């Protein structure tokens, strides 16, 4: 054989080993998880982490034919020699700068081949700028700002719905309530924390209020780390809205709930996002959380129509001793999407994984949400099947109340006020 041919063969073998050795030799695929594991919303980051860790347990284990989730039956990724997923976590501390630097560190030092996280949209925004620059896939299940999938990024994909979808749901719900009760709703107040998440909710709430024919009588932004909100609640009381629409994180959700009660603010309905569905919210406010309505992608009562939800929820409770929450459920799917893409690509090479992500077509029977499945728009990389719903706090549980056709219980409307609560 000619020397030139030997050189070509040796180069080809070297390249093959370069891309396959980390997976095939060690049997491990490292992905990075960026979450707020300290700071004001550390409890949220921990909850997201629980969902991710359970997903990885299922992917790496053998759960038999009864658990219809991607890779659940194979004990790892069959097309990559049974390789297992390993998540290397980084603490963003809830700060966009930390999100970016920790993502860079995970990629350049820890040698992760993909990123998931980061819950807060402002942090995901900077973390995904790092992955785009370093050409590493990012699968997001936790952040909902619409702008994240409006940047024409090649490496960023989102599984869950965004806030334009959720904001529109608020107004469609109001129209459905009017039809159901025969009573007119005319005015809304919009209240939101002032980072990437809340500001975009405010933007889309204003848009859909006009589109659906509701008058906005108050439009109030505030700092998410506020320690006193009596001024904001005072302005809400003066505006006399029929309905409040509030986008928050957990600490401000707790603070506003207590202040609403103290100051007697009780509109016909309180529609909310994010903070009001955290595991720490109801233990902090107890009965004062009753009858508040929250946007959601998940509820335990979905298991009545979809047994997979109950099976996964039982595994979660067995592992952690608590019920699976909406945040844990949203984070749960990102590792499956990546594992499915790695397996079909038969590689962890970024370009091969991006191609596989674009070809993702996970059926609705293999997700724990009431969706048709997971399939990404070729331009925006937003899951085209992602949709929201509304749950309401009833008897200290989150129950599905909208869409009405799939409700587990009737919605309590109007909001009955604060009298008699302990």
ABEGO torsion letter per residue (X at the ends): XBAAAAAAAAAAAAAAAAAAAAAAAAGBBBBBBBBBABEAAAAAAAAAAAAAAAAAAAAABBAEAABBBBGAAAGEBAAAGGBBBBBBBBBAGGBAAAAAAAAAAAAAAAGBABBBOAGBAAAAAAAAAAAAAAGBBBBBAABABAAAAAAGBAABBBABBBAAAAAAAAAAAAAAAAAAAGBBBABBBBBBBABAAAAAAAAAAAAAAAAAGBBBABBBBBBAABABAAAAAAAAAAAGBABBBBBBBAAAAAAAAAAAAAAGBBBABBBBBGAAABAAAAAAAEAAABGBBBBBABBAAAAAABAAAAAAAAAAAAAAGBBBBAAAAAAAAAAAAAAAAAAAAGBABAAAAAAAAAABBBBAAABABBBAEBBBBAAAGBBAABBBBBBBBBGGBBBBAOBAAABABBBBOBBAEABGBX
